[in-house]
């Protein structure tokens, strides 16, 4: 992530938001103003949450359609594979993130 400002150009809230966003591997274009950075962070999260909700709802509806049984077995397997792979990737990401947080030293030198 390329920052277009120096450290002194950011306000304290912006620095705090960016610090915590970095811990969660969230990459956005920060402006250095806390309120605007917070709005950008919340908006990005809301967009991802809505997309995720709609995709999962659509996949659930697809799996419940009677026509699903008439699809070729390979198509049914692929759809099931997409769902299982997505869940597995989320679980792996969660584990990796938890490990990163546990391994990252706290500001006072202790481990998290």
N, C-alpha and C positions, 0 to 999 in steps of 0.2 A: 504494500500500500504506500503510495507516494503522498506525503503530506506537503502541502503548498504553503506552510507557515512555520515559523520558528516556535520553539517551546514557549517563549514568552508571549506569543500572540494568543495562546489558548487561555480561557478562564479556568478556574478551579473545577467547576462542574464538568466542563468539557473534558478536562484531563481525567477526572474520575470515571466518567462514562467510557472514555476510550480505554482506560486501564481495564475495566471490567469486561468490556466488549472483546478486548484482546484475549483475555483469559478464556472466553467462550469461542474464540476463533471467529469472531464476527468482523467482517471487513466492509467498511463503508467509507465514503468520502466525507471526512469530517470538515466542518467549517471553523471549528475552534470556539464556537459560542455554545455554552451548555444547553440552553433551551432549544436551540435549533438542532444540535446534535442529538438531544433526547427525542425530539419529534422524529428525526430521521430514523433513529434506532427503533422506536415504537412502530413507526409506519412500516419499516422493512419486516419487522416481526409479524405484524398484522397481515401483511400481504402473503408471507410464507404460510402462516397459519390458515388463512382462507383457502389458498391453493391446495394445501394438504387436505383440508376438510373436504373440499369438493372432489378431489381425486379419489379419496377413500370412499366417499359416499357413492360416487360413480362406479367404482370397482365392486362395492357391495351390491349395488343394484344389478350390475352385470352378472354377478355370481348367482343372484336369486331369480334371474329370468328363466322361464321354462325352456327357452330356445338354447340355453347354455348346454343342456344335455344333448342337443342335436348337433352341436359343433363337433368337428373332428377331435379325437382324443388329444392330438398334439396341440390344438388350440386351447383346450381346457387345461392341459398341463402347463402351457406357457402362461396363461392367466394366473394360475395358482402359483407358478414360479415367480412371477412379478410380485405378487403379494408377499410371499415368503421371503424373497430377497430383500424387499423394502424393509420388512420388519427386522430381518437379520442385520442389515446395514445400520438401522437406527440403534439397535442394541449394541453393536460394535462401536459406533460413534459415541454412545453414552459411556461405555466402559473406557474407551480411549480418553475421553474428556475427564472422567473421574480420576484416571491414573495420572494424567497430566497435572491436574489440580493437586493431587496428593504429592507428586514429585516436585512441584514448584515451591521453592523456598518462600516463606512469608517475608515481608519487609524487615522484620526484626531478626532474621536469620534462621528461624525455626522452620521445620517442614510443615506443610498444610495438614 
